[in-house]
């Protein structure tokens, strides 16, 4: 297996890309395994938050150029890559990317699917596709632009030059930057905190944020209000507010 699932603690799953001999390049096998794992994690009631990571030197260095070089347009369309990405795009639970080293091309696009990105000080993010005669094809022109704005995104897309973790943080591409040796520890701390909170509320927050991003403000606010009202039919809302009033720790059950 070139990707694997670990369970570091209750409620938290760790999805690791483990193909160091190819700098964690996202070939068809890796994408298929990621999709399979994310589909399984989506329906696992024991999992409330997922961390996606690579190795200490490379998160993922993009697509496998050797595997793609001789393909034509029809072969790329038949590759099934879009279906593999869809399993991550539609993942309903909080997803944290823990990034050490290079997140380039498809690796940067993969990180952009996360809800929170924790980057090591030595991490570098980039979309270098233009340097091999192509362009991003898994969200790089769209998610990156939405995250950092047109002008920052265009500089990365049109030059192919990567940015440092600190620059990525300043432009809004990552949530926070920590020392390289503390990336996974910090991601685990965030995942642990999220997993301890009401899972229905967490998934609804994610759903509303993502769906509302492409709606007019009035429509997005209406969707938010409706989702807010529905939270009052959950057991966790009753428990959370009762615990607040009674000044005791809540016992959330994801119901």
Secondary structure, DSSP 4 states (H G I P E B T S, - for coil): --EEEEEEETTEEEEEE--GGGTT-B-HHHHHHHHHHHHHHHT-TT--EEEEE--SSEEE--B-HHHHTT--HHHHHTT-HHHHHHHHHT--SEEEEEE-SEEETHHHHHHHTSSEEEEETT-EEE-GGGGGT----SSTTTHHHHHH-HHHHHHHHHH---EEHHHHHHHTSSSEEE-GGGHHHHHHHHHHHHHTS-HHHHHHHHHHHHHHTTS-HHHHHHHHHHHHHHGGGSHHHHHHHHHHHHTS-------
